[in-house]
Amino acid sequence: MHIAFVTPFGLGQKTTVWARTLPLARRLVERGCQVTVLIPPWDTPADSGRCWIDEGVHVENVSLAGGLPLVIGRLLARLRTLHPQIVHVVKPRAHAGIVQCILWQWRRLSGRGPRLILDVDDWEQAWSAIGDYSPLVARFLDWQESWGIVHADGVTAASRWLQQTVQTQRPQMPIRYLPNGISPPSTSLRATKEPNGPTPSLLYFSRFVEVEPAWMGAFWQEMRRLRPDVRLWVAGQALQPAREEAFRQALAVETTPVDWLGYVDAAQQRQLYAQAACAIFPAADVPLNQAKCSVRLANTLLNGVPVVAAAVGEQANYGGQGAAKLVPAYATPAQFAAAVAELLDDPGAQAQQIVHAQRRLSTEYDWSRLGDALYDFYLAIR
């Protein structure tokens, strides 16, 4: 099969293309497919016009010259040249969503064209209120998502919530549950960690939208009451600077040791994984959190960090079978803090959790296994 992925953005800080699309594409190449990933690199303009081969996958960044209409034209022209049997649209929005719409209409009018598969790994409408879009742009993006889900030959969904939502909108839609996976390390990860020192540190990856600032402030106050020696590392950048400032104020208790790390690269992440006593993944039980499938949580578990997570959406699946200490979705900040303190006080439970997490991820979430499931889905759609 010849497969073409069409993405909405490039290989920058947004994770979908490099953390989801490319691992699946590499596995499809191993299964004998010819795979091209077409990228409009508006978020990584230095890649404009650049092409390379990534483990057999042809990665092509179209030129950004001329603005949106010409970028869309180049994507469509390249697809006409490639003649793929399947076009897999990555997220039903922006450039990718426009390409899906045009391809669908062309096929409707001509009776010819590739099968159109749509990949959903977030509920985009939940992000519209966070992205600071103008009302017109937000309405257009919301329309793209609804239209794209209905006008596809099949859907791959990164979460059970998304799978159910798509089936509600179009009950007869062929759909494949396809969570985010992991690539097993070349060497075995240890079931023990580097000593955290006299002051244990909690690692909190956040985009400052998972819970409200007041919730986080209440958690931290209770955490400090239970374990006055603990530190908090906050890693990540906010989509809305005002949200980050609100979190800073909520956590600004006098003498509270909070380290604000901002965006961390791969090397910094490895260092944090090695030194953190525990990682926390609180999440409100709302569509934004129910829909997503956190690559960050998977990598944190894989790297041997004990985790306390709210049992919301895919966090409950990743952390199942003892892979993480799960707290109910309705847990209060005090209950979440109590669960963290309990895990910090139990080294045996931490070591056991690490073993369960690495075994579960390596068997259930290996990219090779997930790529094979996608290959079979393509065969069924064809």
N, C-alpha and C positions, 0 to 999 in steps of 0.2 A: 504494500500500500504506500501511496505517496500522501503524506499528511502535511498540512500547513497550519501552524498556530499563528493567530493574529492577536497581538497583545495591545493593551491600551497605553502602556508606558514602557520605559526602559529598565536598565539594570542598576538603578540607583538605590536609594534607601528604601523604596517600596519593595516589598519582599516577594510578591506573587511570582514574577517571571523567573528570578534566579532560584527561588526556594521551592517552587512548585512546578512551573511549566518545564524548565530545563531538565530536572531529574526524570520527569515522565518522558520527555522527548528522547533522552539518552537511552532509556530502557526500550523504547519503540525501535530505535536504531539497532539495538542488540537483537531484537526480534525480526530484523530484516526489512524494516520500513525505511523509506526515504523521508526525512523530516526536515522541514524548514521552519524557522521561527522568524516572523516578520515583526519588526519593532519600529514604532514611531517614537524616537528617543527624545521627546520634548523635555523630560526631566533630567536627561543626561546628554545635553547638546553636543558635547565633545565627541560622542559616538555617531553623530550624523554622517550617514553615508558609509560607515565602516561595516565590513563583513568579515566573518571568521568561521572556523569550524571548531565546535566544542564536542569532543568525543563522538564525532560523526554527525552531529547536528549542525546544519547550516544556519548560522545566526546572521540575519541581515537587518541592519539599521537603515531605514530609508532616509533620504535627505530631508531636512526640515526647511529647505529653501522655498520661499513662496507662501508659507503659511498653511493653514488647515486644508483648504480645498486641494492644493497641489500635493500635500502629504497623503491625503485620502486617495487621490488619483494614482500616486506611485504605488501605494499598497495594492490597489485593484489591478493596475497594470502588471505588477509582479505576479499576482495570483493568476492572471490570464496566461502568463508565460509558463508558470509552473504546472498548470493543469492538475492540481491536487484532487484526489478522490474525496478527501475529507478536509474541510476547513474547521478547525477547532478555535472558536472565538473565546479569548481569555477575558472574562468580565464583560457584561453587556452594557458597556458605557464608553463614552468618548470615541476615539478613533475606531476601536474594535467594534463598538456597537453600531457605528455608522456603516462600516464595511459589512457587517452582518445584514443590516437593513437593505443595502443596495444589492448584495448577492441574492438575498431572498426574492426581491422584486424582479431581478434579472431572470431568475429561474422560473418564477411564476409566469413571466411573459414569454420566455423562449422555450420552456419545457426542458432545459438542459442546465446542468451545473452541479457542483459538488454537494455532498451531504454537509449540513451545517450542524455542528455540535457546539453547545454553549457550556462554558465552565463557570460555575458560580462558587466563590469561596468567601463571600461576605454578603450581607444584606445591604446593598449600596444605599437604599433609601434611608437607612438608619444613620449613615454617615453624612447625608446631605446637610443636616442641621449643624454638623460639627465642622464642615469644610469651609464655612464662610463664603458660600456661593451666593451670587445674586439670586433673587427669586426666580428669574427667568431661566438661569442655568440650572438651578436646583430642580425646577419643574421638568426641564428637558432631560436631565439625567434620570429622574424618577421614571419618566415615560420610557426612556431607553431600556431600563431594567424590566419593566412590565412587558413591553413589546418583545424584547429579546427572549424572554422566557417562553412566551407563547409561540413565537415564530422560530422554532428550531426543530431539527429532526431528532435530537436527543440532548440530554443535559447530564453533565457530571457535577456532583454537589459535594463540597468539602465537609458538610456537617449533616447530621440527621435532621436538624431543624430546617435547613435549606431544602433537603430532599422532600420533607413533608409539605413545605410551603409551595414548592414547585408542583407537587402532585395535587395540591388543592386548587391551584390556578389552572392546571391542565391535567386532569386525571389520567389521560391515556398517554401522556408523554413518556417515552423510554428514558429512564433515568438510572444513573449508577452512582451509588455512594462511594466517594473517592476522597478520603481524608488526606491531609498532608502527612508525608512520611518522613523517614530518616534514612540516612546512608550509614550503614554500620562502619565503625572506625576500623582502620587497618590493624590496630593493636587492641587487645582487650582493655576495656576500661576497668579501673580498680573499683572494688566494692567498698573501699575506704577512701577518705578524703584527707587532704592536707590539714594539719591542725589549724584551727581558727584563732588560736591565741587566747589570752585571758578575756577578750571582749568579743563575743560572738556577733556576727553580722548577718542581718537579714537582707536578701537581695530582692528588690522589687522592680521588675521591668514594667514600664507603664507608658501609655500614650495619654494618660490623665483623663480617660473617658470610661474606664471600667467600673469605677464607683465614684460617688460624689466626694468632694473634699471633706465635708463634715464627717462622712463615714470613716475616711482614712484618718482624720484627726482623732476621732473617738477610739479607733483601734490602737493608734500609737500611744495614746495616753494610758490605755489599759495595759498595753504591752510593756510600757515602762514601769507600771506599777508591779506587774508580775515579775519582770526581769529587768531591773534598773541598769544592768550591765550591758544590755544589748544595743547594737548600733543598727542604723538603717541605711542601706545603699539604694538610691533611687536612680535608675538608668532609663533613659529614653527622652524623646523630645515630644512636646505637645503640638497638636495641630492648631490649637488656639492658645497663644501665649497667656491670655487671661486665665485659662484653666490651670496652667502650671503655676501661675502666681497665686491662685486660690489654694492650691495644694501646699505651696510653700508657707502660706499664712496658717493653714490648718495644722501643719506639722511643726510650726515654729514655737514649740514649748521651750521655756527657758532651760538651758543646759542640755537640751535634747541633741544627741549626736546623730544628725542626719547629713549624709554626704550626697550632694546633687551632682551626678556624673554626666548628665546630658547623653548625647548619642555616643555609644561605645562601639568600636570596631571589633573585628574577629579576635584580634590579639587581646584586647581588653576583656572581652567576654570570657576567654579561656582563663584569664587570671581571676576574674570574679568567680567563675565556677569552681576553681581550685580552692578559693579562700572562704567562700560563703558557708555559713553554718546551715542555712536554710533559705529557700526561696518561697515567696508568697505570691499567690495569684488570686486575689479577691475579685469578685465579679458580681455585679447586680444582675438579677434575673430578668433581663430585658432583651429584645430582639438583637441589638447590636452584639451582645455577648453570646447569645444563644446560637447565632448564625456562624460565627467565625470559628476557625480551626487553627489554634495558636501554634505556629512553628516554634516560637520562643519557648513555650511550655515543653514541647517535645524535645528540643535540644537541651533544655535545662535538666530534664529527667535523664536523657541519654548520657549527659556528662557527669552523672553521679551526685547530683545535688538533691538532698531531701526537700520535698515540696509539700506545702499546705495550700490547697486550692479549693475554691468554691465549686460545688458540683453543679455547674451551669454549662449547658451545651456540651461541646466536645471536651471540655475540661474533665467532665465526669467519665468520658470514655478513655481518654489518655491516662487518667489516674486510677482506673479501675483495677481490680484484682491486686490491690495493695501497692500499686505503683506510686501512689501519692496518698497523703492523708487528706481525705475529702471531708469538707464540712457542708452541711445542707445549704441550699441556695438561699434560704431565709435566715441564715445565721446572723446574729447581731455582731457588731464590732467586738464586743467583749467575748462572745463565744469563739470568734475567729482567733482572737489573741490567746485565749485559753488553749486552743488546739495547737497553736504555734509553740507556746511555752511547754506543753506536754511533750511535743516532739523534740524540742531542744534538750529536755531533761532525760531523754531515753536514747542513748547511743545505739543500743541494740536494735530498736525500731528503725532508726535511721539506716543502719547497715542493711537490714532486711528489706527496707523499702527500695534502696538502690538496686539490690539484686533483682527484685520483682520488676522494677521499672525497666531496667536494661533488657531483661528477658522478654517482657511484654512488647516493648518497642521493636526489638529485633525480629520478632516473629510476626506480629500483627501489622506493623507499620513500615516494613521494609519497602523502599521504592521499587525494587524489582518485582515484588509481589503486586504492588499497586499498579505498576506499569503493565503487567500481564493482564490485570483485570481491565484496564483501559483498552488494551489490544483486543481482548475478547468482545468488549462493548462495541468497538468499531466493526468487528466482523458481523455482529448481530444487526447493527444499523445498516450496513451495506446490503 
